[in-house]
Amino acid sequence: MKISPPIFTVAKKEFTDAIRNSLFGTLAFALLFLVAVSVLVASFAFKAQVAQYNSALAQLSPAELQSIALTPPAYYPLQMLRGTVEYLEIIGAVMALALGYLAIAKEKGNNTSRLLLIRPLSGRALVGGKLLGATGIFAALIFGIGLFAVLAVTGIGHVPFTAAELIKLALGLAYTFLYLLFFFCFAAALALALPSLPRALMLAFALWLVFVLIIPQVGDTMDPDNQVPGGFFASMHMTQDGQAAVINQFKKYENFRNALEVSSVEKHYERLVFATLGIKAIYNDKPLGFIMRDKWGDLLVLLAFFGAGLALVFRRPSRILAASP
């Protein structure tokens, strides 16, 4: 479908309004600050591990070195981004919800939607322009975060990213882009569908609270492997087959816990990005093809949520906007 110039006009205005919005500025600054802190803390923590290893190495005699197997800390630059992903899951989703709601509320609340629709601009074009503007906002934000992460991790660790790591990082950022756009569409669709804007906002954040914070946290708490720092199975030095055998003894419980977790788009996003970046240790040094084959289900669900968000926000927007008070 050919994109008409009015869509670009709406998109440009949406982008400019978001940049000038104090709420967006505050959330964006908080997100970037927390990302910076998380990357720096993770990088310095790794440097401390290396210093501790070198110190232990220096204190051992040649004879002791032969009898004691010391393993140097493994450096995986993408693992330094765990905190970044977790902040994007929560604060990024809040930012996207706020922008999606405001994109519609400023038209309905100010009663300007009817004025817009008497111009040569359809309701779908109006919503499409707002979505295009949000696309630019999130693309700029995610690119900035990715660029900072590469510079910070490389600068502190003094180890450049490999081409494979950069590709994995780009994929992780692409998944984040879809995740944020889903929440934008979700909040915008609620603001379009409900006659009461305050009710739409409250419902959007209530559902965010349930599916982004409560359900994933309950699922993590119910996971026995999360009850010990570093993982219960890892502390017991159990192999993957041994872990599977133990979990199989509690199959009904594990199925219920997993079903609870996968009802949240946030958990699918987290599993997909953690695997792609190697934050989950079993995916370290694994080729991208192996990861994609193992996580195609999570990618499919993420795409399904994104598609559902698009379908909801484009569901007869002209009729709903024209009926706004």
GUDRENTI-592166 format. One record per residue (C-alpha): x, y, z; residue in three letters. Coordinates in steps of 0.5 Angstrom, whole numbers. Example, Ala and Ser with C-alpha at 12.3 -4.5 7.8 and 13.67 -1.06 7.14 Angstrom:
     px     py     pz  code
     25     -9     16   Ala
     27     -2     14   Ser
END
This chain:
     px     py     pz  code
      0      0      0   Met
      3      7     -2   Lys
      4     11      4   Ile
      1     18      3   Ser
      5     24      6   Pro
      0     26     11   Pro
      2     20     15   Ile
      9     22     15   Phe
      6     29     17   Thr
      3     25     23   Val
      9     21     24   Ala
     13     27     25   Lys
      9     31     30   Lys
      8     25     34   Glu
     16     24     34   Phe
     17     31     36   Thr
     11     31     41   Asp
     14     25     45   Ala
     21     28     45   Ile
     18     35     48   Arg
     14     31     53   Asn
     17     31     60   Ser
     14     24     62   Leu
     18     21     56   Phe
     24     25     58   Gly
     24     23     65   Thr
     23     15     63   Leu
     28     15     58   Ala
     33     19     62   Phe
     32     14     68   Ala
     32      8     63   Leu
     39     10     60   Leu
     42     12     67   Phe
     40      5     69   Leu
     43      1     63   Val
     49      5     64   Ala
     49      3     71   Val
     48     -4     70   Ser
     53     -5     64   Val
     58     -1     69   Leu
     57     -6     75   Val
     57    -12     71   Ala
     64    -10     67   Ser
     67     -8     74   Phe
     65    -14     77   Ala
     68    -18     72   Phe
     74    -15     72   Lys
     74    -16     80   Ala
     74    -24     78   Gln
     80    -23     73   Val
     84    -19     79   Ala
     82    -25     84   Gln
     84    -30     79   Tyr
     91    -27     78   Asn
     92    -26     85   Ser
     90    -33     87   Ala
     95    -35     81   Leu
    101    -31     83   Ala
    100    -34     90   Gln
    101    -41     88   Leu
    108    -45     87   Ser
    109    -48     80   Pro
    108    -55     83   Ala
    101    -53     86   Glu
     99    -50     79   Leu
    100    -57     76   Gln
     96    -60     82   Ser
     90    -55     82   Ile
     86    -54     76   Ala
     84    -46     76   Leu
     80    -44     71   Thr
     80    -37     68   Pro
     73    -33     68   Pro
     70    -34     62   Ala
     69    -27     58   Tyr
     62    -26     55   Tyr
     61    -19     53   Pro
     54    -20     51   Leu
     52    -23     59   Gln
     54    -16     61   Met
     47    -14     58   Leu
     43    -18     63   Arg
     41    -12     67   Gly
     40     -8     61   Thr
     35    -13     58   Val
     31    -13     65   Glu
     30     -6     65   Tyr
     28     -6     58   Leu
     23    -11     60   Glu
     20     -6     65   Ile
     21      1     64   Ile
     21      0     57   Gly
     14     -3     57   Ala
     12      3     62   Val
     15      8     57   Met
     11      4     51   Ala
      5      4     55   Leu
      5     11     56   Ala
      7     14     49   Leu
      1      9     46   Gly
     -4     12     51   Tyr
     -2     19     50   Leu
     -2     18     42   Ala
     -9     17     43   Ile
    -11     21     49   Ala
     -9     28     46   Lys
    -13     27     40   Glu
    -20     25     44   Lys
    -18     29     50   Gly
    -18     35     47   Asn
    -23     34     42   Asn
    -19     35     36   Thr
    -20     28     32   Ser
    -26     30     29   Arg
    -22     36     26   Leu
    -17     32     24   Leu
    -22     27     20   Leu
    -25     33     16   Ile
    -18     33     13   Arg
    -16     28      7   Pro
    -14     24     13   Leu
    -17     17     14   Ser
    -17     14     21   Gly
    -13      9     19   Arg
     -8     14     16   Ala
     -8     18     23   Leu
     -7     11     27   Val
     -1      9     22   Gly
      2     16     23   Gly
      2     15     30   Lys
      5      8     30   Leu
     10     10     25   Leu
     12     16     29   Gly
     13     11     35   Ala
     17      7     31   Thr
     22     12     30   Gly
     22     14     37   Ile
     23      7     39   Phe
     29      5     34   Ala
     33     12     36   Ala
     32      9     43   Leu
     34      2     42   Ile
     40      4     37   Phe
     42      9     43   Gly
     42      4     48   Ile
     46     -1     44   Gly
     51      3     42   Leu
     52      5     49   Phe
     53     -2     51   Ala
     58     -4     46   Val
     62      2     47   Leu
     62      1     55   Ala
     63     -6     55   Val
     69     -6     50   Thr
     72      0     53   Gly
     72     -3     60   Ile
     73    -10     58   Gly
     78     -8     53   His
     76    -14     48   Val
     72    -12     42   Pro
     65    -16     40   Phe
     66    -21     35   Thr
     62    -21     28   Ala
     57    -26     31   Ala
     56    -23     38   Glu
     54    -16     34   Leu
     49    -20     30   Ile
     46    -23     36   Lys
     46    -16     39   Leu
     42    -13     33   Ala
     37    -19     34   Leu
     36    -18     41   Gly
     35    -11     40   Leu
     30    -12     34   Ala
     26    -17     39   Tyr
     26    -11     44   Thr
     23     -7     38   Phe
     17    -11     37   Leu
     16    -12     45   Tyr
     16     -4     46   Leu
     11     -3     40   Leu
      7     -9     42   Phe
      6     -5     49   Phe
      5      2     45   Phe
     -1     -1     40   Cys
     -4     -5     46   Phe
     -5      2     50   Ala
     -7      6     44   Ala
    -12      0     42   Ala
    -15      1     50   Leu
    -15      8     49   Ala
    -19      8     42   Leu
    -24      3     45   Ala
    -26      5     52   Leu
    -30     11     52   Pro
    -27     13     59   Ser
    -19     15     58   Leu
    -18     15     65   Pro
    -21      8     65   Arg
    -17      6     59   Ala
    -10      8     63   Leu
    -12      4     69   Met
    -13     -2     65   Leu
     -7     -2     61   Ala
     -3     -1     67   Phe
     -7     -6     71   Ala
     -5    -11     66   Leu
      2     -9     65   Trp
      3    -10     73   Leu
      0    -17     72   Val
      3    -20     66   Phe
     10    -16     67   Val
     11    -16     74   Leu
      7    -21     78   Ile
      6    -27     73   Ile
     13    -28     71   Pro
     15    -27     79   Gln
     11    -32     81   Val
     13    -37     76   Gly
     21    -35     78   Asp
     19    -36     85   Thr
     16    -43     84   Met
     22    -45     80   Asp
     26    -49     85   Pro
     33    -48     81   Asp
     32    -41     82   Asn
     32    -42     90   Gln
     40    -42     90   Val
     44    -37     88   Pro
     47    -39     81   Gly
     42    -44     81   Gly
     40    -50     85   Phe
     42    -56     79   Phe
     49    -52     78   Ala
     50    -52     86   Ser
     49    -60     86   Met
     54    -61     79   His
     48    -64     76   Met
     48    -65     68   Thr
     43    -63     63   Gln
     40    -71     63   Asp
     40    -71     71   Gly
     36    -64     71   Gln
     31    -67     66   Ala
     30    -73     70   Ala
     29    -69     77   Val
     24    -65     73   Ile
     20    -71     70   Asn
     19    -73     77   Gln
     15    -67     78   Phe
     12    -66     71   Lys
      5    -64     73   Lys
      8    -58     78   Tyr
     13    -56     72   Glu
      8    -56     67   Asn
      3    -51     71   Phe
      9    -47     73   Arg
     11    -46     66   Asn
      4    -45     63   Ala
      3    -39     68   Leu
     10    -36     66   Glu
      8    -37     58   Val
      2    -33     59   Ser
      6    -27     59   Ser
      9    -24     53   Val
     15    -21     58   Glu
     17    -28     59   Lys
     17    -30     52   His
     21    -24     50   Tyr
     26    -25     56   Glu
     27    -33     54   Arg
     29    -31     47   Leu
     33    -25     49   Val
     37    -29     54   Phe
     38    -35     49   Ala
     40    -30     44   Thr
     45    -26     48   Leu
     48    -32     52   Gly
     46    -29     58   Ile
     43    -36     60   Lys
     49    -40     60   Ala
     47    -46     56   Ile
     47    -42     50   Tyr
     54    -39     51   Asn
     58    -41     45   Asp
     52    -44     41   Lys
     51    -42     34   Pro
     45    -37     32   Leu
     42    -43     28   Gly
     42    -47     34   Phe
     39    -42     38   Ile
     34    -40     33   Met
     32    -48     33   Arg
     31    -48     40   Asp
     27    -42     41   Lys
     23    -41     35   Trp
     17    -42     39   Gly
     18    -36     43   Asp
     20    -32     37   Leu
     13    -34     34   Leu
      9    -32     40   Val
     13    -25     41   Leu
     11    -24     33   Leu
      4    -27     35   Ala
      3    -21     40   Phe
      6    -16     36   Phe
      1    -18     30   Gly
     -5    -18     35   Ala
     -3    -11     38   Gly
     -3     -8     30   Leu
    -10    -12     29   Ala
    -13     -8     35   Leu
    -10     -1     34   Val
    -13     -1     27   Phe
    -19     -4     28   Arg
    -24      1     25   Arg
    -21      7     28   Pro
    -25     12     24   Ser
    -31     10     27   Arg
    -28     10     34   Ile
    -25     17     33   Leu
    -31     20     30   Ala
    -35     18     36   Ala
    -30     21     41   Ser
    -33     27     46   Pro
END
